[in-house]
Amino acid sequence: MGLHELQLRNFRLFHEFFFEPDLNAITVLLSPNGTGKTSVLEAVYALATASSFRTSAASDMIRSGESLAEVHGVLFQHERRIQVDLTLTRGARNTTKKMLVNGQRPASRAALSEVLPLTIFTPEGVDIVRQGPENRRVYLTNLLTDVDLNTGEIIERFNQILSQRNALLRSLRGEPPTSVQRDELETWNSEFCTASEQLIDVRVRTLNELAPLVTGYYQALAHDNRLVGVDYEQSWSGDLKTALARSLRDDQFRGYSTIGPQRDDVALKLDGRDARRQASQGEQRSMALALRLAGHELVQLRRGLDPLLLLDDVFSELDPLRSDRLLRLLPVGQTLVTTASPLPSGLSPAAIVDLTKALS
């Protein structure tokens, strides 16, 4: 299983680019900064998620002066050949995305996870530890669909109900609801509680499986025996229905739901200390890497396949000892590595690609 071919047209710096990574080992993109190494990983990521890990604006991925960009990938799952095509079209007001898997539009993010599960770590990947809850929720959401495709339906259902409840709250414009609106709100509250319970259950079960793996990887990377805490943290206390009633006035004023799984967090701790505020930079980076490697292994265990691993300039951010430890921990399977620096001595890639030739 893996990415067999990647073809870009008018994507970022590239007018045309064709790439065939090794299917079962490490391919290194080695060239100076500014030559599009990260853009290649971004294109691969876009095939797997229909989004970017660098920007929220799809137009940023289109080459300057062009109105259309294309990313084409050929994948193999055992003997099955799969083609994934992404087209970005710049309009007067926004940029549209069209994704096709073997000529058909994928129904959801989970459908893309089925085709090309992947794990990515970038220099900004440490934000999962340093920054706010949204970074950890995104990580967890992506992990859920990569680990178990069926959770995609639970996530989609929750998001739909949340959207409907928020739309009703916005329509109140801070005014007390009418009797009809109260009945509608009660209906959405009931569905919101049911969907929340389902989503929280799968989140907690997944984190319980993940936690011991994170501890193992952290201890191997940091070379110490400290315990890592990976615990689910709700944004409310007590019964959710009661909490929704308490927060109704605030929700009406703000026009959105202020409590619920969409506001929850994953608490990361080292020997009981808050890793976000009390861990060193080295400890935070080791924990961030441990989370990614643990998630990668969990997908392997649950689905019996090797996700594609993307490492964007990771070794430049690590000291030599941590680099050596990371190399020993890299999972089997297809891996794409970018670097502008000399390769660590322990890294033995199957192929090295110089992107300066692609831009000439």
C-alpha positions in Angstrom: 0.0 0.0 0.0 1.2 3.5 -0.7 1.5 6.5 -3.0 2.8 5.4 -6.3 2.7 8.6 -8.3 2.2 12.3 -7.6 1.6 14.9 -10.3 1.2 18.6 -9.7 0.1 21.4 -12.1 0.3 25.1 -11.0 0.5 24.0 -7.4 2.5 26.6 -5.2 5.9 27.1 -6.9 5.4 24.2 -9.4 4.2 24.6 -13.0 4.6 20.9 -13.6 6.0 18.3 -11.3 6.0 14.4 -11.4 7.2 12.3 -8.5 7.4 8.5 -7.8 8.3 7.8 -4.2 9.5 4.5 -3.0 6.4 2.5 -1.9 8.0 0.7 1.0 10.8 2.8 2.4 12.1 6.3 2.9 12.3 8.9 0.1 14.1 12.1 1.0 13.4 15.5 -0.7 16.8 17.2 -0.2 17.3 20.7 -1.5 17.7 24.3 -0.3 14.9 26.2 1.5 12.4 27.8 -0.9 12.5 25.0 -3.5 9.1 23.5 -2.7 9.9 20.5 -0.5 7.1 21.3 2.0 4.7 22.0 -0.9 5.1 18.4 -2.1 4.1 17.1 1.3 1.3 19.6 1.4 0.0 18.2 -1.9 0.1 14.7 -0.6 -1.7 15.8 2.6 -4.3 17.5 0.4 -5.0 14.2 -1.4 -5.6 12.6 1.9 -7.7 15.3 3.6 -8.8 17.8 0.9 -7.1 20.5 3.0 -3.7 22.0 3.8 -1.6 21.8 7.0 -0.1 25.2 6.1 -3.0 27.4 5.4 -6.8 27.7 5.7 -7.1 29.6 2.4 -7.2 27.1 -0.5 -6.2 29.9 -2.9 -2.7 29.9 -1.3 -2.1 26.5 -2.9 -2.6 27.9 -6.5 0.5 29.1 -8.3 0.7 32.9 -8.5 -0.9 34.3 -11.7 -2.9 31.1 -12.3 -6.6 30.4 -11.8 -6.5 26.6 -11.5 -4.2 24.1 -9.7 -4.3 20.3 -9.9 -3.0 17.5 -7.7 -3.2 13.9 -9.1 -2.2 10.8 -7.1 -2.1 7.1 -8.0 -2.2 4.8 -4.9 -2.2 1.1 -4.4 -4.0 -0.9 -1.8 -2.6 -4.4 -2.3 -3.6 -5.0 -5.9 -6.2 -2.3 -6.1 -5.3 0.8 -8.0 -6.8 4.1 -6.9 -6.6 7.5 -8.5 -7.3 10.6 -6.4 -7.7 14.0 -8.2 -7.9 17.4 -6.5 -8.7 20.5 -8.5 -8.5 24.0 -7.0 -10.2 26.8 -9.0 -9.7 30.5 -8.0 -12.9 32.5 -8.4 -13.6 36.2 -8.0 -14.7 35.8 -4.3 -13.5 32.3 -3.3 -11.7 29.2 -4.3 -13.5 26.0 -5.0 -12.2 22.5 -4.4 -13.2 19.4 -6.3 -12.1 16.0 -5.1 -12.5 12.7 -6.9 -11.6 9.2 -5.9 -11.7 6.9 -9.0 -13.9 9.5 -10.6 -16.4 9.7 -7.8 -16.8 12.4 -5.1 -15.9 11.0 -1.7 -18.8 11.2 0.8 -16.7 12.3 3.8 -13.3 12.8 5.4 -13.5 9.1 6.5 -13.8 8.1 2.8 -10.4 9.8 2.2 -8.9 8.2 5.3 -9.8 4.8 3.9 -7.9 5.6 0.7 -4.8 7.3 2.1 -4.3 7.3 5.9 -1.3 9.3 6.8 0.7 10.8 9.7 2.5 14.1 9.5 4.9 16.0 11.6 6.2 19.5 10.9 8.2 22.0 12.9 4.8 23.5 13.9 3.6 20.1 15.0 4.7 20.9 18.6 1.7 23.3 18.6 -0.4 20.3 19.6 1.2 20.6 23.0 2.0 24.3 23.2 -1.2 25.9 21.8 -4.9 25.9 22.6 -7.4 23.0 22.6 -8.3 23.3 18.9 -5.0 21.8 17.9 -5.6 18.7 20.0 -9.3 18.4 18.9 -8.2 18.4 15.3 -5.6 15.8 16.0 -8.1 13.6 17.8 -10.8 14.0 15.1 -8.4 13.0 12.3 -7.1 10.1 14.4 -10.7 8.8 15.1 -11.4 8.5 11.4 -8.0 7.0 10.6 -8.4 4.4 13.3 -12.0 3.5 12.6 -13.8 4.6 9.5 -17.2 4.1 11.1 -16.6 7.0 13.5 -16.9 9.4 10.5 -20.7 9.0 10.7 -20.7 9.9 14.4 -18.5 13.0 13.8 -20.6 14.1 10.8 -23.9 13.7 12.8 -22.6 15.7 15.7 -21.4 18.5 13.4 -24.7 18.7 11.7 -26.6 18.9 15.0 -24.2 21.5 16.3 -24.7 23.6 13.2 -28.4 23.4 13.4 -28.4 24.4 17.1 -26.1 27.3 16.5 -28.2 28.5 13.6 -31.3 28.6 15.9 -29.3 30.4 18.6 -28.2 33.0 16.0 -31.8 33.5 14.8 -32.8 34.5 18.4 -30.5 37.6 18.2 -30.2 37.7 21.9 -34.0 37.8 22.5 -36.0 35.3 24.6 -37.3 32.4 22.4 -40.9 32.1 21.4 -42.9 29.0 22.4 -42.2 27.5 19.0 -38.5 28.3 19.2 -38.4 26.8 22.7 -39.8 23.5 21.4 -37.3 23.5 18.5 -34.5 24.2 20.9 -35.6 21.4 23.2 -35.5 19.0 20.2 -32.0 20.1 19.2 -30.8 20.0 22.8 -32.0 16.4 23.1 -30.3 15.4 19.8 -27.2 17.3 20.8 -26.9 15.4 24.1 -27.3 12.0 22.3 -24.7 12.9 19.6 -22.3 14.3 22.2 -22.5 11.1 24.3 -21.6 9.0 21.3 -18.8 11.3 20.2 -17.3 11.5 23.7 -17.5 7.7 24.1 -15.4 7.1 21.0 -13.0 9.8 21.9 -12.4 8.5 25.4 -12.0 4.9 24.2 -9.5 5.9 21.6 -7.5 8.0 24.0 -7.4 5.1 26.5 -5.8 2.9 23.7 -3.5 5.7 22.7 -2.2 6.7 26.1 0.2 3.8 26.9 1.6 4.0 23.3 2.3 7.7 23.9 4.1 7.0 27.1 6.2 4.3 25.5 7.3 6.6 22.6 7.9 9.6 24.9 10.2 7.5 27.2 12.1 6.2 24.2 12.5 9.7 22.6 13.3 11.5 25.8 15.3 8.6 27.4 13.5 8.9 30.7 10.8 7.1 32.7 8.3 9.9 33.3 4.7 9.0 32.8 2.7 10.8 30.2 -0.9 11.7 30.9 -3.3 11.8 28.0 -6.8 12.4 29.4 -10.1 13.7 28.1 -11.2 17.0 29.5 -14.8 18.1 29.3 -15.8 21.7 29.0 -18.6 21.4 31.5 -19.3 19.6 34.8 -22.3 17.4 35.6 -25.1 16.5 33.3 -24.9 18.0 29.8 -28.6 18.7 29.5 -28.5 20.7 32.8 -25.4 22.5 31.7 -27.0 23.5 28.4 -29.9 25.0 30.4 -27.5 26.9 32.6 -25.6 28.3 29.6 -28.7 29.2 27.5 -28.6 32.9 28.2 -24.9 33.1 27.3 -25.5 31.0 24.2 -28.3 33.2 23.1 -26.2 36.3 23.5 -23.2 34.9 21.7 -25.2 33.1 19.0 -23.4 29.7 19.4 -23.1 26.8 21.7 -20.5 27.6 24.4 -20.3 24.1 25.9 -20.1 20.6 24.4 -17.6 18.3 22.8 -16.7 21.1 20.3 -15.1 22.9 23.3 -13.5 20.0 25.0 -9.7 19.4 25.3 -7.1 16.6 25.7 -5.0 17.2 28.9 -1.4 16.4 28.3 0.8 15.9 31.4 4.3 14.8 32.4 4.3 13.2 35.8 1.2 15.2 36.6 2.5 18.5 35.3 0.7 20.4 32.6 2.9 19.9 29.5 1.6 23.0 27.9 2.8 25.4 30.6 5.4 23.5 32.6 7.3 21.3 30.2 10.5 22.4 28.5 10.7 22.9 24.7 12.6 19.6 24.4 9.9 17.8 26.4 7.1 19.4 24.4 8.7 18.4 21.1 9.2 14.8 22.4 5.6 14.6 23.5 4.4 16.0 20.1 6.4 13.4 18.3 5.2 10.7 20.7 1.6 11.6 20.0 2.1 11.3 16.2 4.0 8.0 16.4 1.5 6.6 18.8 -1.4 7.5 16.6 0.4 6.0 13.6 0.9 2.7 15.5 -2.7 2.7 16.7 -3.9 2.9 13.0 -1.5 0.0 12.2 -2.9 -2.1 15.1 -6.6 -1.4 14.4 -6.6 -1.4 10.6 -3.7 -3.7 9.8 -2.1 -1.3 7.4 0.9 1.2 7.4 -0.2 4.8 7.0 2.0 7.1 4.9 4.4 9.0 7.1 5.4 12.6 6.3 8.3 14.3 8.1 8.8 17.9 7.2 12.2 19.3 8.3 11.9 17.4 11.6 15.5 16.5 12.2 16.7 20.2 12.1 14.5 20.8 15.2 16.0 17.9 17.2 19.3 17.5 18.9 21.5 14.6 17.6 20.5 12.3 20.4 16.8 12.7 19.8 17.3 12.4 16.1 19.0 9.1 16.5 16.2 7.9 18.8 13.6 9.0 16.4 15.3 7.1 13.5 15.2 3.9 15.6 11.5 4.5 16.2 10.4 5.2 12.7 7.7 2.7 11.6 7.9 0.5 8.6 6.3 1.5 5.4 6.4 4.4 3.1 8.0 7.6 4.4 8.6 11.0 2.8 11.2 13.2 4.5 12.2 16.8 3.6 15.4 18.5 4.7 17.7 21.3 3.6 20.4 20.0 5.9 22.7 17.0 5.6 20.9 13.8 6.5 21.4 12.2 10.0 24.0 9.5 9.8 21.5 6.8 10.7 19.1 7.6 7.9 19.3 5.3 4.9 16.8 6.4 2.3 15.8 4.4 -0.7 15.9 7.5 -2.9 17.0 11.2 -2.7 15.2 13.8 -4.8 16.7 17.2 -5.6 13.8 19.6 -6.2 15.9 22.4 -7.6 15.8 20.5 -10.9 11.9 20.5 -10.9 11.9 24.4 -10.7 14.6 25.0 -13.4 
